[in-house]
């Protein structure tokens, strides 16, 4: 009995230490989901990009395979055609989106690092979906401000996915709520932030986890209180909150 308790404690410790991409408290259970439901149905280009990204020094930033599968199905369910992605990295979630959209679908993709995007671009091109993507390098906020000021983009996006600088999530939300259509969806990634949202103040956390935790907590509180949206927070990947615009 004691050995089981120690083993469980050690396993939980490993999750906290490595920043596990799933909040499931069992590696075996998460692996079961991947091997049974995700990997067998993962499109070959997504598998190739996932394996390329795994060798990148910042691979912890990538979207998990189960979340990629979820996004791909969600976009098909809502018949998304015009989408936006803030925070691209090597493009795994971007590829999941591009594969889900119809051939004339469009994605405005923004990231401050074009080099990372170009790492995945050959796979995206080989998949035959690069024509759906308009990539802009640089901070997203000035682009969003211009779009809001322009007026013609109001309510024009079916789906927007945000996986970028957590300290700007609320700033993004203030602008994106005007750009997504009524009935459209905004998805905010990492809203459970490695489980740190329920960690005690003195918990031993990595510096970047501790730094962004308060911003994630502030976002979660603000989204829950926003009457313009209905929300659903899911423990997929590192937590994703879906916001459906009501008005």
N, C-alpha and C positions, 0 to 999 in steps of 0.2 A: 504494500500500500504506500509506504514511504517512498519507495523507489519510483512509483508511478507519479507521485506528487512532485518529486525532484525533476523527473523527466519532463513533466508538463511545464514546470517553472523554467527549466532550461530552454525549452522550445519557445515559450513566450518571450524569453530574453533575446533569443535570436531574431525574432520578428522585429523587436524594437531596435536591435543593433543594426540590422541590414536594411531597414526601411522597406519591409516586404510590400509588394505591389497589391496584395490582398489583405483585407482586415480579418479574414478567416484565421482562426487561431490553430490551424492545423495545416502543415505543408502537404500532408497526404491528401487531405480533402480538396485543397486548392488544385493540386496536381491531378486529382481525379476529374475535376471540372475541365481542366485544360485538355487532358488526354482523351476524355470521353466526348465532350461537346464542342470544344474550341478548335484544337489542332486538326482533327479530321476534316473539318469544314472550312478551315482557313484558306482563302485564296492563295495560290502559289506566290503572286507578287508580294502579298503581305507577309508571308512566311520568309521570303527572301529579304525583305526590308527589315523585318524583326531580327533576323540573324546578323545582318550588317550592323544594325544599331547596337546589338549586344556587345560588339567589340569597341564601341565608342566609350571614351573615358567618362562621359556624363550620361551613360545609358539609363540611369535611374530616372531621367526626365521623360523617358518614353511612355506612351500610353500602353497599358497592359493589353495582352491579346484578348482577354475576355471582355474588356471594355471596348476594344476595337470591334469585336463581333456585335456587341450591344449597340454601338453607334450606327453600324452598318444596317442593322435591322430597323432601328428607330427611324432612320431617314427614309427607308422604304415605306414604313408604316404611315408616316405623315406626308408621303409623296413630295418630299422636299426637292426643290429645283434650284433655288437661289440661296446660297449659304455663305457663311463667313467663318474663318478660323483665326483666332488670335493666339499666337504661340504655336509654332509649327515643328520646331526641332528638326528631326530627320524626315518627318512626314508620315509616320505610321497611321495616326488618326486621320490625317489628310487623305491618305490613300484609301482608308476605309470609307471615307465620305465620297471620294471621287468614284469609287467602284459602285456605290449605292445610287448615285444620281443618274438621271437619264442622260443620253449622249449630248443633249443641248443644255445640261445643267452647268451652273457656274459656282465657283468658290473664290471668294476674296480671301487670300491667305497672307497673314502678316507676321513677321518675326524680325528681331533685331540682328539675327545671325543668318546670313544667306549661305554661308559655308556649310552649315549643318544641313540646310535644306538641299543643297546641291549634292550632298552625300547620298540622299535618297532619290534624287531626281531621275537618274538613269532607270531605276526600277519603275518609277511612276510613268516614265515615257514608254518603257517596254510594255507596261500594262495597257497602254493606249488611252490614258485618261488625262495626260498633261494638258490637253487643250481646254479642259474644264477649269484650270487653275490660273488665277491671276495673282502672282506673288509680289508683295511689296516689302522691301527691306527697310527696317527702321521702326521707331516707336509707333504704336497703333493710335494713341490718343489724338495726335494732331490730324491723322487721317479721319478718325471718327468725328472730330470737331468740324472738319470741313464738310463731311457728309451730312451732318445734322444741320449745319448752316445752309447748305445747298438747298435742302428741302425736298428734292426729288427722290431721295432715298428713304424717306419716312415710310415705315411699314412695308418695306420691300423684301425683307429677308424671311425665309421660311424657318431657317435654323442657324444658330450661331453657337460655336463651341469656343470656350475660353480656357486655355491651359497655359497661362503666362505668369507675369509678376503678380504675386498674391497681394502685394501692397497697393495695387491699382485696381483690384477686382471691383470695388465699389465705384471707382471712377469710370470703369468700363460700363458698369450696369446703368449708370445715370445716362449714358449715351445710347447704349444698345436697346434700351427699352423703347426708344423712339424709332429705331431702325428695324426691329423685328415686327412682323405683322401681327395683328390681333389673331390669336389662335396659334401663332408661331412659338417656337421653343428656343430658349437660351440654355445651354448646358455649361455649368461651371465645374471644372475638374478640381480634385484635391480638397474637397470641402470637409473631409474628415482628417486630413493632414497627418497621415501616419498614426492616427489614433491619439495624437497629442491634444486634441480638443477636449478630452476628458482627463488629461494628465494633471496631477497636482502641481502647484506653482514651483515646488522644489524638485520636480522630477528631472532626472539626468537626460537631457535631450541634446541632439546635435545642434550646433549653433544656428544653422539655417532653419531648422525645424522650430526652434524657440523663437527666432526672429519673426517668422511669418505667422506663427500661431495666432497672435492677437488679431492680425488682419483677417485671418480665416474666421475666427470667432465673431468678429464684427460683421463680416459679410453674412454669415449664417443667420445672425440675429436680424439684420436688415432685410434679408430676403423673406424671412418668416413673417415680418411685419408689413411687407409691401402689398397693399391692397390691389395693385395693378396686375398681380400675377398669382397663379396657384403653383405650388411647388411640390416636388417629390425628391427627397434625398435618399440616394441608394448606396449601399455599401459595395459598390462595384469598383474594382481597382483601388484607388486611394480615396474613394468617395466622390460621387458626382451628384450635383443638384440640378434637376431639370426645372425650368421656370417657363410656364405657359402663359403668354400674355393674355390678359382678360380684357383690357381696355387701354 
